[in-house]
Amino acid sequence: MEEIFVPALGMAMDNAMLLEWLKQPGDVVNAGDVVAVIETDKTTLDLPAETSGVLGKHRYAANTEVPAGNTIAVVLAPGEVE
């Protein structure tokens, strides 16, 4: 299981806005696939999957503020359950 999380991009960054999900729970994802898009006070970032597998449930809805460092979803390996 690999976590997809909101990176802390600086000491002053507390939260980011989860703008949209590009992949849905149950979708197969490959390493490097962009799963979600977030916006900080300075930039918009694509959040990729680091490993291949199946996307687990979304832990936050689109258009929700997410604290830096929080997991927004996981990528499950074959046979793993959330």
Rosetta blueprint (number, residue, H / E / L):
1 M L
2 E E
3 E E
4 I E
5 F E
6 V L
7 P L
8 A L
9 L L
10 G L
11 M L
12 A L
13 M L
14 D L
15 N E
16 A E
17 M E
18 L E
19 L E
20 E E
21 W E
22 L L
23 K L
24 Q L
25 P L
26 G L
27 D L
28 V E
29 V E
30 N L
31 A L
32 G L
33 D L
34 V E
35 V E
36 A E
37 V E
38 I E
39 E E
40 T L
41 D L
42 K L
43 T L
44 T E
45 L E
46 D E
47 L E
48 P E
49 A L
50 E L
51 T L
52 S L
53 G E
54 V E
55 L E
56 G L
57 K L
58 H L
59 R L
60 Y L
61 A L
62 A L
63 N L
64 T E
65 E E
66 V E
67 P E
68 A L
69 G L
70 N L
71 T E
72 I E
73 A E
74 V E
75 V E
76 L E
77 A L
78 P L
79 G L
80 E L
81 V L
82 E L
